[in-house]
Protein backbone atom coordinates (compact mmCIF):
# COMPACT_ATOMS: atom_id res chain seq x y z
CA UNK A 1 0.00 0.00 0.00
CA UNK A 2 1.46 3.34 -1.05
CA UNK A 3 0.05 6.54 0.41
CA UNK A 4 0.63 9.85 -1.30
CA UNK A 5 0.65 12.71 1.16
CA UNK A 6 -0.32 16.26 0.34
CA UNK A 7 0.54 19.29 2.44
CA UNK A 8 4.23 18.60 2.90
CA UNK A 9 5.15 21.68 0.85
CA UNK A 10 5.91 23.70 4.00
CA UNK A 11 8.13 20.93 5.34
CA UNK A 12 9.90 20.53 1.98
CA UNK A 13 10.68 24.27 1.82
CA UNK A 14 12.11 24.23 5.34
CA UNK A 15 14.15 21.12 4.59
CA UNK A 16 15.73 22.79 1.57
CA UNK A 17 17.35 25.33 3.91
CA UNK A 18 19.56 22.60 5.43
CA UNK A 19 22.42 20.49 4.04
CA UNK A 20 21.41 17.33 2.18
CA UNK A 21 22.96 15.01 4.77
CA UNK A 22 20.91 16.59 7.56
CA UNK A 23 17.78 16.51 5.39
CA UNK A 24 18.10 12.76 4.85
CA UNK A 25 18.78 12.08 8.52
CA UNK A 26 15.78 14.10 9.71
CA UNK A 27 13.43 12.59 7.11
CA UNK A 28 14.53 9.05 7.95
CA UNK A 29 14.01 9.66 11.67
CA UNK A 30 10.60 11.22 10.99
CA UNK A 31 9.54 8.25 8.87
CA UNK A 32 10.67 5.87 11.60
CA UNK A 33 8.65 7.78 14.21
CA UNK A 34 5.59 7.62 11.97
CA UNK A 35 5.81 3.94 11.03
CA UNK A 36 6.31 2.98 14.68
CA UNK A 37 2.72 4.13 15.39
CA UNK A 38 1.44 1.62 12.83
CA UNK A 39 3.78 -1.10 14.10
CA UNK A 40 2.56 -0.59 17.67
CA UNK A 41 -1.07 -0.89 16.51
CA UNK A 42 -0.30 -4.02 14.49
CA UNK A 43 1.41 -5.59 17.50
CA UNK A 44 -1.55 -4.70 19.71
CA UNK A 45 -4.05 -6.31 17.32
CA UNK A 46 -1.98 -9.33 16.24
CA UNK A 47 -3.54 -12.56 17.50
CA UNK A 48 -1.62 -14.44 20.17
CA UNK A 49 -2.29 -18.17 20.32
CA UNK A 50 -1.49 -20.80 22.86
CA UNK A 51 1.47 -23.16 22.54
CA UNK A 52 -0.91 -25.82 21.17
CA UNK A 53 -2.52 -23.49 18.65
CA UNK A 54 0.87 -22.41 17.32
CA UNK A 55 2.18 -25.99 16.95
CA UNK A 56 5.32 -25.60 19.00
CA UNK A 57 5.87 -21.87 18.52
CA UNK A 58 5.88 -19.84 21.70
CA UNK A 59 2.87 -17.56 22.17
CA UNK A 60 3.45 -14.08 20.74
CA UNK A 61 5.75 -15.15 17.88
CA UNK A 62 3.62 -13.33 15.31
CA UNK A 63 3.41 -10.18 17.43
CA UNK A 64 7.15 -10.21 18.13
CA UNK A 65 7.97 -10.67 14.45
CA UNK A 66 6.41 -7.33 13.49
CA UNK A 67 9.11 -4.69 13.07
CA UNK A 68 9.97 -1.69 10.93
CA UNK A 69 12.87 -0.05 9.20
CA UNK A 70 13.53 2.87 6.94
CA UNK A 71 14.94 1.90 3.57
CA UNK A 72 15.92 3.83 0.47
CA UNK A 73 13.72 3.25 -2.53
CA UNK A 74 14.68 4.91 -5.82
CA UNK A 75 16.91 7.32 -3.96
CA UNK A 76 14.15 8.38 -1.54
CA UNK A 77 13.75 7.21 2.06
CA UNK A 78 10.71 4.99 2.62
CA UNK A 79 9.30 3.52 5.84
CA UNK A 80 8.66 -0.22 5.68
CA UNK A 81 6.77 -2.48 8.08
CA UNK A 82 8.17 -6.03 8.12
CA UNK A 83 7.34 -9.44 9.48
CA UNK A 84 10.48 -11.44 10.08
CA UNK A 85 10.24 -15.02 8.87
CA UNK A 86 12.26 -17.88 7.43
CA UNK A 87 15.99 -17.55 7.00
CA UNK A 88 17.90 -14.38 6.35
CA UNK A 89 19.81 -13.88 3.13
CA UNK A 90 22.92 -15.25 4.87
CA UNK A 91 21.17 -18.46 5.91
CA UNK A 92 20.94 -17.45 9.57
CA UNK A 93 17.76 -18.64 11.28
CA UNK A 94 15.41 -15.84 12.28
CA UNK A 95 14.36 -16.02 15.94
CA UNK A 96 10.74 -14.94 15.39
CA UNK A 97 9.85 -17.15 12.43
CA UNK A 98 6.29 -16.02 11.63
CA UNK A 99 6.08 -17.52 8.14
CA UNK A 100 2.36 -18.07 8.69
CA UNK A 101 1.45 -14.38 9.00
CA UNK A 102 -0.19 -14.27 5.56
CA UNK A 103 -2.43 -17.23 6.44
CA UNK A 104 -3.62 -15.34 9.52
CA UNK A 105 -4.01 -12.03 7.67
CA UNK A 106 -5.79 -13.36 4.58
CA UNK A 107 -7.26 -16.70 5.72
CA UNK A 108 -6.65 -20.04 4.04
CA UNK A 109 -8.27 -23.28 2.96
CA UNK A 110 -8.32 -26.34 5.20
CA UNK A 111 -7.20 -29.44 3.33
CA UNK A 112 -7.49 -33.03 4.61
CA UNK A 113 -6.43 -36.01 2.46
CA UNK A 114 -6.07 -33.78 -0.64
CA UNK A 115 -9.63 -32.46 -0.29
CA UNK A 116 -10.70 -28.98 0.65
CA UNK A 117 -12.72 -29.40 3.84
CA UNK A 118 -13.29 -25.81 4.82
CA UNK A 119 -11.89 -22.31 5.13
CA UNK A 120 -10.16 -20.59 8.00
CA UNK A 121 -11.42 -17.04 8.20
CA UNK A 122 -8.89 -14.22 8.03
CA UNK A 123 -7.89 -12.19 11.07
CA UNK A 124 -6.64 -8.97 9.45
CA UNK A 125 -4.29 -7.25 11.85
CA UNK A 126 -1.86 -5.51 9.48
CA UNK A 127 -4.44 -4.00 7.15
CA UNK A 128 -6.57 -2.77 10.04
CA UNK A 129 -3.53 -1.23 11.74
CA UNK A 130 -2.59 0.61 8.55
CA UNK A 131 -6.12 1.82 7.86
CA UNK A 132 -6.66 2.95 11.47
CA UNK A 133 -3.36 4.71 12.07
CA UNK A 134 -1.91 5.94 8.75
CA UNK A 135 -3.14 9.51 9.20
CA UNK A 136 -1.78 9.66 12.73
CA UNK A 137 1.53 8.25 11.48
CA UNK A 138 1.77 10.91 8.76
CA UNK A 139 1.07 13.66 11.28
CA UNK A 140 3.64 12.24 13.70
CA UNK A 141 6.29 12.12 10.95
CA UNK A 142 5.48 15.68 9.92
CA UNK A 143 5.57 16.96 13.53
CA UNK A 144 8.84 15.17 14.19
CA UNK A 145 10.51 16.64 11.11
CA UNK A 146 9.31 20.16 11.92
CA UNK A 147 10.43 19.79 15.55
CA UNK A 148 13.91 18.60 14.52
CA UNK A 149 14.24 21.45 12.02
CA UNK A 150 13.27 23.97 14.73
CA UNK A 151 15.91 22.45 17.03
CA UNK A 152 18.45 22.74 14.23
CA UNK A 153 17.83 26.47 13.94
CA UNK A 154 18.76 27.05 17.58
C-alpha positions in Angstrom: 0.0 0.0 0.0 1.5 3.3 -1.1 0.1 6.5 0.4 0.6 9.9 -1.3 0.6 12.7 1.2 -0.3 16.3 0.3 0.5 19.3 2.4 4.2 18.6 2.9 5.2 21.7 0.8 5.9 23.7 4.0 8.1 20.9 5.3 9.9 20.5 2.0 10.7 24.3 1.8 12.1 24.2 5.3 14.1 21.1 4.6 15.7 22.8 1.6 17.4 25.3 3.9 19.6 22.6 5.4 22.4 20.5 4.0 21.4 17.3 2.2 23.0 15.0 4.8 20.9 16.6 7.6 17.8 16.5 5.4 18.1 12.8 4.9 18.8 12.1 8.5 15.8 14.1 9.7 13.4 12.6 7.1 14.5 9.0 7.9 14.0 9.7 11.7 10.6 11.2 11.0 9.5 8.3 8.9 10.7 5.9 11.6 8.6 7.8 14.2 5.6 7.6 12.0 5.8 3.9 11.0 6.3 3.0 14.7 2.7 4.1 15.4 1.4 1.6 12.8 3.8 -1.1 14.1 2.6 -0.6 17.7 -1.1 -0.9 16.5 -0.3 -4.0 14.5 1.4 -5.6 17.5 -1.5 -4.7 19.7 -4.1 -6.3 17.3 -2.0 -9.3 16.2 -3.5 -12.6 17.5 -1.6 -14.4 20.2 -2.3 -18.2 20.3 -1.5 -20.8 22.9 1.5 -23.2 22.5 -0.9 -25.8 21.2 -2.5 -23.5 18.7 0.9 -22.4 17.3 2.2 -26.0 16.9 5.3 -25.6 19.0 5.9 -21.9 18.5 5.9 -19.8 21.7 2.9 -17.6 22.2 3.4 -14.1 20.7 5.7 -15.1 17.9 3.6 -13.3 15.3 3.4 -10.2 17.4 7.1 -10.2 18.1 8.0 -10.7 14.4 6.4 -7.3 13.5 9.1 -4.7 13.1 10.0 -1.7 10.9 12.9 -0.1 9.2 13.5 2.9 6.9 14.9 1.9 3.6 15.9 3.8 0.5 13.7 3.3 -2.5 14.7 4.9 -5.8 16.9 7.3 -4.0 14.1 8.4 -1.5 13.7 7.2 2.1 10.7 5.0 2.6 9.3 3.5 5.8 8.7 -0.2 5.7 6.8 -2.5 8.1 8.2 -6.0 8.1 7.3 -9.4 9.5 10.5 -11.4 10.1 10.2 -15.0 8.9 12.3 -17.9 7.4 16.0 -17.6 7.0 17.9 -14.4 6.4 19.8 -13.9 3.1 22.9 -15.2 4.9 21.2 -18.5 5.9 20.9 -17.4 9.6 17.8 -18.6 11.3 15.4 -15.8 12.3 14.4 -16.0 15.9 10.7 -14.9 15.4 9.8 -17.2 12.4 6.3 -16.0 11.6 6.1 -17.5 8.1 2.4 -18.1 8.7 1.5 -14.4 9.0 -0.2 -14.3 5.6 -2.4 -17.2 6.4 -3.6 -15.3 9.5 -4.0 -12.0 7.7 -5.8 -13.4 4.6 -7.3 -16.7 5.7 -6.6 -20.0 4.0 -8.3 -23.3 3.0 -8.3 -26.3 5.2 -7.2 -29.4 3.3 -7.5 -33.0 4.6 -6.4 -36.0 2.5 -6.1 -33.8 -0.6 -9.6 -32.5 -0.3 -10.7 -29.0 0.7 -12.7 -29.4 3.8 -13.3 -25.8 4.8 -11.9 -22.3 5.1 -10.2 -20.6 8.0 -11.4 -17.0 8.2 -8.9 -14.2 8.0 -7.9 -12.2 11.1 -6.6 -9.0 9.4 -4.3 -7.2 11.9 -1.9 -5.5 9.5 -4.4 -4.0 7.1 -6.6 -2.8 10.0 -3.5 -1.2 11.7 -2.6 0.6 8.6 -6.1 1.8 7.9 -6.7 2.9 11.5 -3.4 4.7 12.1 -1.9 5.9 8.8 -3.1 9.5 9.2 -1.8 9.7 12.7 1.5 8.3 11.5 1.8 10.9 8.8 1.1 13.7 11.3 3.6 12.2 13.7 6.3 12.1 11.0 5.5 15.7 9.9 5.6 17.0 13.5 8.8 15.2 14.2 10.5 16.6 11.1 9.3 20.2 11.9 10.4 19.8 15.6 13.9 18.6 14.5 14.2 21.5 12.0 13.3 24.0 14.7 15.9 22.5 17.0 18.4 22.7 14.2 17.8 26.5 13.9 18.8 27.1 17.6 
